[in-house]
Amino acid sequence: MKKTSTSGRRFVICVNNDGYVASLEKRKIYLSLPDPAATKHGQIRIIDESGEDYLYPKSFFVPISLPQPARKAVLTAA
């Protein structure tokens, strides 16, 4: 698990979980963490179903924007 700052976190929706069915659920919102090195390799750092952050193919996710009340609710529920 890589330590990252809390700034730069964003929400994404999983659109593909091929090869990762135990770790990712399609159509679920996940929190992504900034990782410039991973981005250079076409990957994204995601807090997955285990509660830990791991690298996954960036193409498996679509970034989304949430209104502030929804963002707060999702973060509180996590």
SEFIZA-3560 file (N, C-alpha, C; in Angstrom, 3 decimals):
REM SEFIZA-3560
<numar><xx>0.840</xx><yy>-1.166</yy><zz>0.000</zz><atom>N</atom></numar>
<numar><xx>0.000</xx><yy>0.000</yy><zz>0.000</zz><atom>CA</atom></numar>
<numar><xx>0.891</xx><yy>1.236</yy><zz>0.000</zz><atom>C</atom></numar>
<numar><xx>0.610</xx><yy>2.154</yy><zz>-0.883</zz><atom>N</atom></numar>
<numar><xx>1.404</xx><yy>3.360</yy><zz>-1.006</zz><atom>CA</atom></numar>
<numar><xx>0.752</xx><yy>4.494</yy><zz>-0.232</zz><atom>C</atom></numar>
<numar><xx>1.555</xx><yy>5.238</yy><zz>0.516</zz><atom>N</atom></numar>
<numar><xx>1.046</xx><yy>6.406</yy><zz>1.240</zz><atom>CA</atom></numar>
<numar><xx>0.828</xx><yy>7.537</yy><zz>0.251</zz><atom>C</atom></numar>
<numar><xx>-0.347</xx><yy>8.184</yy><zz>0.352</zz><atom>N</atom></numar>
<numar><xx>-0.639</xx><yy>9.325</yy><zz>-0.511</zz><atom>CA</atom></numar>
<numar><xx>-1.307</xx><yy>10.398</yy><zz>0.308</zz><atom>C</atom></numar>
<numar><xx>-1.278</xx><yy>11.618</yy><zz>-0.192</zz><atom>N</atom></numar>
<numar><xx>-1.951</xx><yy>12.704</yy><zz>0.507</zz><atom>CA</atom></numar>
<numar><xx>-3.444</xx><yy>12.631</yy><zz>0.237</zz><atom>C</atom></numar>
<numar><xx>-4.233</xx><yy>13.358</yy><zz>1.027</zz><atom>N</atom></numar>
<numar><xx>-5.676</xx><yy>13.339</yy><zz>0.833</zz><atom>CA</atom></numar>
<numar><xx>-6.102</xx><yy>14.269</yy><zz>-0.279</zz><atom>C</atom></numar>
<numar><xx>-5.244</xx><yy>15.221</yy><zz>-0.703</zz><atom>N</atom></numar>
<numar><xx>-5.615</xx><yy>16.100</yy><zz>-1.805</zz><atom>CA</atom></numar>
<numar><xx>-5.473</xx><yy>15.342</yy><zz>-3.121</zz><atom>C</atom></numar>
<numar><xx>-6.297</xx><yy>15.697</yy><zz>-4.079</zz><atom>N</atom></numar>
<numar><xx>-6.236</xx><yy>15.041</yy><zz>-5.373</zz><atom>CA</atom></numar>
<numar><xx>-7.072</xx><yy>13.780</yy><zz>-5.470</zz><atom>C</atom></numar>
<numar><xx>-7.735</xx><yy>13.416</yy><zz>-4.378</zz><atom>N</atom></numar>
<numar><xx>-8.610</xx><yy>12.245</yy><zz>-4.450</zz><atom>CA</atom></numar>
<numar><xx>-9.809</xx><yy>12.598</yy><zz>-5.326</zz><atom>C</atom></numar>
<numar><xx>-10.312</xx><yy>11.611</yy><zz>-6.064</zz><atom>N</atom></numar>
<numar><xx>-11.506</xx><yy>11.836</yy><zz>-6.873</zz><atom>CA</atom></numar>
<numar><xx>-12.312</xx><yy>10.553</yy><zz>-6.946</zz><atom>C</atom></numar>
<numar><xx>-13.548</xx><yy>10.716</yy><zz>-7.366</zz><atom>N</atom></numar>
<numar><xx>-14.427</xx><yy>9.563</yy><zz>-7.488</zz><atom>CA</atom></numar>
<numar><xx>-14.450</xx><yy>9.075</yy><zz>-8.924</zz><atom>C</atom></numar>
<numar><xx>-14.550</xx><yy>7.752</yy><zz>-9.057</zz><atom>N</atom></numar>
<numar><xx>-14.634</xx><yy>7.106</yy><zz>-10.366</zz><atom>CA</atom></numar>
<numar><xx>-15.683</xx><yy>5.995</yy><zz>-10.278</zz><atom>C</atom></numar>
<numar><xx>-16.219</xx><yy>5.620</yy><zz>-11.422</zz><atom>N</atom></numar>
<numar><xx>-17.145</xx><yy>4.482</yy><zz>-11.495</zz><atom>CA</atom></numar>
<numar><xx>-16.442</xx><yy>3.362</yy><zz>-12.244</zz><atom>C</atom></numar>
<numar><xx>-16.552</xx><yy>2.169</yy><zz>-11.708</zz><atom>N</atom></numar>
<numar><xx>-15.969</xx><yy>0.988</yy><zz>-12.355</zz><atom>CA</atom></numar>
<numar><xx>-16.874</xx><yy>0.570</yy><zz>-13.515</zz><atom>C</atom></numar>
<numar><xx>-16.297</xx><yy>0.449</yy><zz>-14.703</zz><atom>N</atom></numar>
<numar><xx>-17.058</xx><yy>0.021</yy><zz>-15.880</zz><atom>CA</atom></numar>
<numar><xx>-16.570</xx><yy>-1.326</yy><zz>-16.414</zz><atom>C</atom></numar>
<numar><xx>-15.516</xx><yy>-1.861</yy><zz>-15.817</zz><atom>N</atom></numar>
<numar><xx>-14.965</xx><yy>-3.151</yy><zz>-16.243</zz><atom>CA</atom></numar>
<numar><xx>-14.229</xx><yy>-3.752</yy><zz>-15.052</zz><atom>C</atom></numar>
<numar><xx>-14.456</xx><yy>-5.026</yy><zz>-14.778</zz><atom>N</atom></numar>
<numar><xx>-13.740</xx><yy>-5.691</yy><zz>-13.687</zz><atom>CA</atom></numar>
<numar><xx>-13.126</xx><yy>-7.020</yy><zz>-14.129</zz><atom>C</atom></numar>
<numar><xx>-12.910</xx><yy>-7.162</yy><zz>-15.435</zz><atom>N</atom></numar>
<numar><xx>-12.330</xx><yy>-8.401</yy><zz>-15.963</zz><atom>CA</atom></numar>
<numar><xx>-11.021</xx><yy>-8.733</yy><zz>-15.242</zz><atom>C</atom></numar>
<numar><xx>-10.975</xx><yy>-9.921</yy><zz>-14.659</zz><atom>N</atom></numar>
<numar><xx>-9.789</xx><yy>-10.372</yy><zz>-13.949</zz><atom>CA</atom></numar>
<numar><xx>-9.716</xx><yy>-9.923</yy><zz>-12.498</zz><atom>C</atom></numar>
<numar><xx>-10.680</xx><yy>-9.087</yy><zz>-12.083</zz><atom>N</atom></numar>
<numar><xx>-10.672</xx><yy>-8.550</yy><zz>-10.720</zz><atom>CA</atom></numar>
<numar><xx>-12.059</xx><yy>-8.622</yy><zz>-10.077</zz><atom>C</atom></numar>
<numar><xx>-12.821</xx><yy>-9.669</yy><zz>-10.359</zz><atom>N</atom></numar>
<numar><xx>-14.211</xx><yy>-9.735</yy><zz>-9.881</zz><atom>CA</atom></numar>
<numar><xx>-14.329</xx><yy>-9.742</yy><zz>-8.355</zz><atom>C</atom></numar>
<numar><xx>-13.320</xx><yy>-10.208</yy><zz>-7.653</zz><atom>N</atom></numar>
<numar><xx>-13.362</xx><yy>-10.211</yy><zz>-6.187</zz><atom>CA</atom></numar>
<numar><xx>-12.995</xx><yy>-8.843</yy><zz>-5.608</zz><atom>C</atom></numar>
<numar><xx>-12.314</xx><yy>-8.027</yy><zz>-6.399</zz><atom>N</atom></numar>
<numar><xx>-11.817</xx><yy>-6.741</yy><zz>-5.905</zz><atom>CA</atom></numar>
<numar><xx>-12.630</xx><yy>-5.533</yy><zz>-6.348</zz><atom>C</atom></numar>
<numar><xx>-13.307</xx><yy>-5.666</yy><zz>-7.495</zz><atom>N</atom></numar>
<numar><xx>-14.039</xx><yy>-4.540</yy><zz>-8.069</zz><atom>CA</atom></numar>
<numar><xx>-15.447</xx><yy>-4.957</yy><zz>-8.465</zz><atom>C</atom></numar>
<numar><xx>-16.396</xx><yy>-4.053</yy><zz>-8.295</zz><atom>N</atom></numar>
<numar><xx>-17.776</xx><yy>-4.280</yy><zz>-8.728</zz><atom>CA</atom></numar>
<numar><xx>-18.118</xx><yy>-3.276</yy><zz>-9.820</zz><atom>C</atom></numar>
<numar><xx>-18.647</xx><yy>-3.774</yy><zz>-10.939</zz><atom>N</atom></numar>
<numar><xx>-19.079</xx><yy>-2.871</yy><zz>-11.999</zz><atom>CA</atom></numar>
<numar><xx>-20.175</xx><yy>-1.946</yy><zz>-11.480</zz><atom>C</atom></numar>
<numar><xx>-20.163</xx><yy>-0.715</yy><zz>-11.981</zz><atom>N</atom></numar>
<numar><xx>-21.149</xx><yy>0.322</yy><zz>-11.663</zz><atom>CA</atom></numar>
<numar><xx>-21.041</xx><yy>0.832</yy><zz>-10.233</zz><atom>C</atom></numar>
<numar><xx>-19.998</xx><yy>0.511</yy><zz>-9.522</zz><atom>N</atom></numar>
<numar><xx>-19.809</xx><yy>0.993</yy><zz>-8.162</zz><atom>CA</atom></numar>
<numar><xx>-18.866</xx><yy>2.194</yy><zz>-8.163</zz><atom>C</atom></numar>
<numar><xx>-19.131</xx><yy>3.134</yy><zz>-7.259</zz><atom>N</atom></numar>
<numar><xx>-18.273</xx><yy>4.307</yy><zz>-7.103</zz><atom>CA</atom></numar>
<numar><xx>-17.091</xx><yy>3.938</yy><zz>-6.212</zz><atom>C</atom></numar>
<numar><xx>-15.892</xx><yy>4.298</yy><zz>-6.682</zz><atom>N</atom></numar>
<numar><xx>-14.669</xx><yy>4.082</yy><zz>-5.913</zz><atom>CA</atom></numar>
<numar><xx>-13.921</xx><yy>5.396</yy><zz>-5.758</zz><atom>C</atom></numar>
<numar><xx>-13.097</xx><yy>5.459</yy><zz>-4.742</zz><atom>N</atom></numar>
<numar><xx>-12.241</xx><yy>6.602</yy><zz>-4.518</zz><atom>CA</atom></numar>
<numar><xx>-10.874</xx><yy>6.299</yy><zz>-5.130</zz><atom>C</atom></numar>
<numar><xx>-10.398</xx><yy>7.204</yy><zz>-5.977</zz><atom>N</atom></numar>
<numar><xx>-9.063</xx><yy>7.035</yy><zz>-6.540</zz><atom>CA</atom></numar>
<numar><xx>-8.118</xx><yy>7.996</yy><zz>-5.845</zz><atom>C</atom></numar>
<numar><xx>-6.889</xx><yy>7.585</yy><zz>-5.733</zz><atom>N</atom></numar>
<numar><xx>-5.855</xx><yy>8.372</yy><zz>-5.077</zz><atom>CA</atom></numar>
<numar><xx>-4.835</xx><yy>8.813</yy><zz>-6.117</zz><atom>C</atom></numar>
<numar><xx>-4.265</xx><yy>9.996</yy><zz>-5.953</zz><atom>N</atom></numar>
<numar><xx>-3.281</xx><yy>10.454</yy><zz>-6.931</zz><atom>CA</atom></numar>
<numar><xx>-2.029</xx><yy>9.571</yy><zz>-6.920</zz><atom>C</atom></numar>
<numar><xx>-1.569</xx><yy>9.232</yy><zz>-8.096</zz><atom>N</atom></numar>
<numar><xx>-0.342</xx><yy>8.442</yy><zz>-8.239</zz><atom>CA</atom></numar>
<numar><xx>0.222</xx><yy>8.718</yy><zz>-9.636</zz><atom>C</atom></numar>
<numar><xx>1.013</xx><yy>9.779</yy><zz>-9.764</zz><atom>N</atom></numar>
<numar><xx>1.542</xx><yy>10.159</yy><zz>-11.081</zz><atom>CA</atom></numar>
<numar><xx>2.334</xx><yy>9.048</yy><zz>-11.769</zz><atom>C</atom></numar>
<numar><xx>3.075</xx><yy>8.254</yy><zz>-11.018</zz><atom>N</atom></numar>
<numar><xx>3.854</xx><yy>7.163</yy><zz>-11.623</zz><atom>CA</atom></numar>
<numar><xx>2.927</xx><yy>6.125</yy><zz>-12.245</zz><atom>C</atom></numar>
<numar><xx>1.830</xx><yy>5.808</yy><zz>-11.562</zz><atom>N</atom></numar>
<numar><xx>0.869</xx><yy>4.839</yy><zz>-12.094</zz><atom>CA</atom></numar>
<numar><xx>0.209</xx><yy>5.379</yy><zz>-13.358</zz><atom>C</atom></numar>
<numar><xx>-0.140</xx><yy>6.663</yy><zz>-13.347</zz><atom>N</atom></numar>
<numar><xx>-0.795</xx><yy>7.287</yy><zz>-14.499</zz><atom>CA</atom></numar>
<numar><xx>0.077</xx><yy>7.165</yy><zz>-15.743</zz><atom>C</atom></numar>
<numar><xx>1.374</xx><yy>7.321</yy><zz>-15.579</zz><atom>N</atom></numar>
<numar><xx>2.298</xx><yy>7.206</yy><zz>-16.718</zz><atom>CA</atom></numar>
<numar><xx>2.253</xx><yy>5.820</yy><zz>-17.350</zz><atom>C</atom></numar>
<numar><xx>1.831</xx><yy>4.828</yy><zz>-16.580</zz><atom>N</atom></numar>
<numar><xx>1.771</xx><yy>3.446</yy><zz>-17.061</zz><atom>CA</atom></numar>
<numar><xx>0.345</xx><yy>2.993</yy><zz>-17.351</zz><atom>C</atom></numar>
<numar><xx>-0.590</xx><yy>3.946</yy><zz>-17.448</zz><atom>N</atom></numar>
<numar><xx>-1.966</xx><yy>3.610</yy><zz>-17.793</zz><atom>CA</atom></numar>
<numar><xx>-2.733</xx><yy>2.958</yy><zz>-16.656</zz><atom>C</atom></numar>
<numar><xx>-2.305</xx><yy>3.219</yy><zz>-15.433</zz><atom>N</atom></numar>
<numar><xx>-2.969</xx><yy>2.633</yy><zz>-14.275</zz><atom>CA</atom></numar>
<numar><xx>-3.525</xx><yy>3.721</yy><zz>-13.373</zz><atom>C</atom></numar>
<numar><xx>-4.384</xx><yy>3.299</yy><zz>-12.451</zz><atom>N</atom></numar>
<numar><xx>-5.000</xx><yy>4.201</yy><zz>-11.495</zz><atom>CA</atom></numar>
<numar><xx>-5.011</xx><yy>3.520</yy><zz>-10.130</zz><atom>C</atom></numar>
<numar><xx>-4.772</xx><yy>4.288</yy><zz>-9.086</zz><atom>N</atom></numar>
<numar><xx>-4.752</xx><yy>3.736</yy><zz>-7.723</zz><atom>CA</atom></numar>
<numar><xx>-6.156</xx><yy>3.877</yy><zz>-7.135</zz><atom>C</atom></numar>
<numar><xx>-6.758</xx><yy>2.739</yy><zz>-6.754</zz><atom>N</atom></numar>
<numar><xx>-8.138</xx><yy>2.682</yy><zz>-6.287</zz><atom>CA</atom></numar>
<numar><xx>-8.200</xx><yy>2.035</yy><zz>-4.908</zz><atom>C</atom></numar>
<numar><xx>-9.049</xx><yy>2.574</yy><zz>-4.046</zz><atom>N</atom></numar>
<numar><xx>-9.367</xx><yy>1.879</yy><zz>-2.794</zz><atom>CA</atom></numar>
<numar><xx>-10.467</xx><yy>0.887</yy><zz>-3.153</zz><atom>C</atom></numar>
<numar><xx>-10.131</xx><yy>-0.393</yy><zz>-3.157</zz><atom>N</atom></numar>
<numar><xx>-11.054</xx><yy>-1.421</yy><zz>-3.651</zz><atom>CA</atom></numar>
<numar><xx>-11.861</xx><yy>-2.066</yy><zz>-2.534</zz><atom>C</atom></numar>
<numar><xx>-12.465</xx><yy>-3.210</yy><zz>-2.832</zz><atom>N</atom></numar>
<numar><xx>-13.342</xx><yy>-3.896</yy><zz>-1.880</zz><atom>CA</atom></numar>
<numar><xx>-12.618</xx><yy>-4.362</yy><zz>-0.619</zz><atom>C</atom></numar>
<numar><xx>-11.308</xx><yy>-4.497</yy><zz>-0.680</zz><atom>N</atom></numar>
<numar><xx>-10.542</xx><yy>-4.914</yy><zz>0.500</zz><atom>CA</atom></numar>
<numar><xx>-10.340</xx><yy>-3.752</yy><zz>1.475</zz><atom>C</atom></numar>
<numar><xx>-10.597</xx><yy>-2.520</yy><zz>0.993</zz><atom>N</atom></numar>
<numar><xx>-10.366</xx><yy>-1.336</yy><zz>1.817</zz><atom>CA</atom></numar>
<numar><xx>-8.953</xx><yy>-0.804</yy><zz>1.685</zz><atom>C</atom></numar>
<numar><xx>-8.144</xx><yy>-1.477</yy><zz>0.889</zz><atom>N</atom></numar>
<numar><xx>-6.761</xx><yy>-1.061</yy><zz>0.638</zz><atom>CA</atom></numar>
<numar><xx>-6.677</xx><yy>-0.457</yy><zz>-0.761</zz><atom>C</atom></numar>
<numar><xx>-5.593</xx><yy>0.264</yy><zz>-1.030</zz><atom>N</atom></numar>
<numar><xx>-5.433</xx><yy>0.829</yy><zz>-2.371</zz><atom>CA</atom></numar>
<numar><xx>-4.482</xx><yy>-0.025</yy><zz>-3.202</zz><atom>C</atom></numar>
<numar><xx>-4.908</xx><yy>-0.256</yy><zz>-4.447</zz><atom>N</atom></numar>
<numar><xx>-4.146</xx><yy>-1.062</yy><zz>-5.398</zz><atom>CA</atom></numar>
<numar><xx>-4.231</xx><yy>-0.415</yy><zz>-6.773</zz><atom>C</atom></numar>
<numar><xx>-3.331</xx><yy>-0.819</yy><zz>-7.644</zz><atom>N</atom></numar>
<numar><xx>-3.329</xx><yy>-0.318</yy><zz>-9.006</zz><atom>CA</atom></numar>
<numar><xx>-4.201</xx><yy>-1.190</yy><zz>-9.904</zz><atom>C</atom></numar>
<numar><xx>-4.954</xx><yy>-0.523</yy><zz>-10.776</zz><atom>N</atom></numar>
<numar><xx>-5.813</xx><yy>-1.187</yy><zz>-11.760</zz><atom>CA</atom></numar>
<numar><xx>-5.675</xx><yy>-0.445</yy><zz>-13.085</zz><atom>C</atom></numar>
<numar><xx>-6.063</xx><yy>-1.095</yy><zz>-14.187</zz><atom>N</atom></numar>
<numar><xx>-6.036</xx><yy>-0.394</yy><zz>-15.472</zz><atom>CA</atom></numar>
<numar><xx>-6.950</xx><yy>0.842</yy><zz>-15.425</zz><atom>C</atom></numar>
<numar><xx>-6.421</xx><yy>1.962</yy><zz>-15.874</zz><atom>N</atom></numar>
<numar><xx>-7.189</xx><yy>3.205</yy><zz>-15.877</zz><atom>CA</atom></numar>
<numar><xx>-8.456</xx><yy>3.078</yy><zz>-16.727</zz><atom>C</atom></numar>
<numar><xx>-8.397</xx><yy>2.265</yy><zz>-17.775</zz><atom>N</atom></numar>
<numar><xx>-9.536</xx><yy>2.097</yy><zz>-18.679</zz><atom>CA</atom></numar>
<numar><xx>-10.732</xx><yy>1.414</yy><zz>-18.003</zz><atom>C</atom></numar>
<numar><xx>-10.544</xx><yy>0.850</yy><zz>-16.828</zz><atom>N</atom></numar>
<numar><xx>-11.631</xx><yy>0.192</yy><zz>-16.106</zz><atom>CA</atom></numar>
<numar><xx>-12.548</xx><yy>1.194</yy><zz>-15.392</zz><atom>C</atom></numar>
<numar><xx>-12.187</xx><yy>2.486</yy><zz>-15.400</zz><atom>N</atom></numar>
<numar><xx>-12.902</xx><yy>3.484</yy><zz>-14.619</zz><atom>CA</atom></numar>
<numar><xx>-13.212</xx><yy>4.731</yy><zz>-15.430</zz><atom>C</atom></numar>
<numar><xx>-14.310</xx><yy>5.387</yy><zz>-15.044</zz><atom>N</atom></numar>
<numar><xx>-14.688</xx><yy>6.670</yy><zz>-15.622</zz><atom>CA</atom></numar>
<numar><xx>-14.778</xx><yy>7.664</yy><zz>-14.473</zz><atom>C</atom></numar>
<numar><xx>-14.069</xx><yy>8.810</yy><zz>-14.576</zz><atom>N</atom></numar>
<numar><xx>-14.150</xx><yy>9.801</yy><zz>-13.503</zz><atom>CA</atom></numar>
<numar><xx>-15.531</xx><yy>10.457</yy><zz>-13.455</zz><atom>C</atom></numar>
<numar><xx>-15.985</xx><yy>10.778</yy><zz>-12.246</zz><atom>N</atom></numar>
<numar><xx>-17.276</xx><yy>11.439</yy><zz>-12.078</zz><atom>CA</atom></numar>
<numar><xx>-17.123</xx><yy>12.612</yy><zz>-11.109</zz><atom>C</atom></numar>
<numar><xx>-18.062</xx><yy>13.546</yy><zz>-11.211</zz><atom>N</atom></numar>
<numar><xx>-18.155</xx><yy>14.652</yy><zz>-10.264</zz><atom>CA</atom></numar>
<numar><xx>-19.420</xx><yy>14.460</yy><zz>-9.451</zz><atom>C</atom></numar>
<numar><xx>-19.314</xx><yy>14.637</yy><zz>-8.161</zz><atom>N</atom></numar>
<numar><xx>-20.469</xx><yy>14.527</yy><zz>-7.284</zz><atom>CA</atom></numar>
<numar><xx>-20.736</xx><yy>15.881</yy><zz>-6.642</zz><atom>C</atom></numar>
<numar><xx>-22.017</xx><yy>16.243</yy><zz>-6.475</zz><atom>N</atom></numar>
<numar><xx>-22.321</xx><yy>17.449</yy><zz>-5.719</zz><atom>CA</atom></numar>
<numar><xx>-21.785</xx><yy>17.298</yy><zz>-4.297</zz><atom>C</atom></numar>
<numar><xx>-21.448</xx><yy>18.393</yy><zz>-3.658</zz><atom>N</atom></numar>
<numar><xx>-20.827</xx><yy>18.358</yy><zz>-2.326</zz><atom>CA</atom></numar>
<numar><xx>-21.599</xx><yy>17.499</yy><zz>-1.322</zz><atom>C</atom></numar>
<numar><xx>-22.946</xx><yy>17.599</yy><zz>-1.224</zz><atom>N</atom></numar>
<numar><xx>-23.649</xx><yy>16.739</yy><zz>-0.254</zz><atom>CA</atom></numar>
<numar><xx>-23.478</xx><yy>15.240</yy><zz>-0.552</zz><atom>C</atom></numar>
<numar><xx>-23.497</xx><yy>14.883</yy><zz>-1.830</zz><atom>N</atom></numar>
<numar><xx>-23.303</xx><yy>13.471</yy><zz>-2.205</zz><atom>CA</atom></numar>
<numar><xx>-21.874</xx><yy>13.032</yy><zz>-1.936</zz><atom>C</atom></numar>
<numar><xx>-20.914</xx><yy>13.896</yy><zz>-2.231</zz><atom>N</atom></numar>
<numar><xx>-19.505</xx><yy>13.587</yy><zz>-1.957</zz><atom>CA</atom></numar>
<numar><xx>-19.285</xx><yy>13.320</yy><zz>-0.485</zz><atom>C</atom></numar>
<numar><xx>-19.847</xx><yy>14.181</yy><zz>0.352</zz><atom>N</atom></numar>
<numar><xx>-19.699</xx><yy>14.027</yy><zz>1.795</zz><atom>CA</atom></numar>
<numar><xx>-20.345</xx><yy>12.721</yy><zz>2.266</zz><atom>C</atom></numar>
<numar><xx>-21.532</xx><yy>12.416</yy><zz>1.729</zz><atom>N</atom></numar>
<numar><xx>-22.239</xx><yy>11.188</yy><zz>2.126</zz><atom>CA</atom></numar>
<numar><xx>-21.447</xx><yy>9.945</yy><zz>1.726</zz><atom>C</atom></numar>
<numar><xx>-20.873</xx><yy>9.940</yy><zz>0.529</zz><atom>N</atom></numar>
<numar><xx>-20.102</xx><yy>8.787</yy><zz>0.079</zz><atom>CA</atom></numar>
<numar><xx>-18.849</xx><yy>8.617</yy><zz>0.933</zz><atom>C</atom></numar>
<numar><xx>-18.167</xx><yy>9.708</yy><zz>1.228</zz><atom>N</atom></numar>
<numar><xx>-16.960</xx><yy>9.621</yy><zz>2.060</zz><atom>CA</atom></numar>
<numar><xx>-17.277</xx><yy>9.166</yy><zz>3.473</zz><atom>C</atom></numar>
<numar><xx>-18.403</xx><yy>9.606</yy><zz>4.003</zz><atom>N</atom></numar>
<numar><xx>-18.820</xx><yy>9.209</yy><zz>5.353</zz><atom>CA</atom></numar>
<numar><xx>-19.163</xx><yy>7.725</yy><zz>5.389</zz><atom>C</atom></numar>
<numar><xx>-19.791</xx><yy>7.229</yy><zz>4.331</zz><atom>N</atom></numar>
<numar><xx>-20.203</xx><yy>5.828</yy><zz>4.275</zz><atom>CA</atom></numar>
<numar><xx>-19.016</xx><yy>4.898</yy><zz>4.094</zz><atom>C</atom></numar>
<numar><xx>-17.924</xx><yy>5.402</yy><zz>3.559</zz><atom>N</atom></numar>
<numar><xx>-16.741</xx><yy>4.567</yy><zz>3.308</zz><atom>CA</atom></numar>
<numar><xx>-16.042</xx><yy>4.289</yy><zz>4.562</zz><atom>C</atom></numar>
//
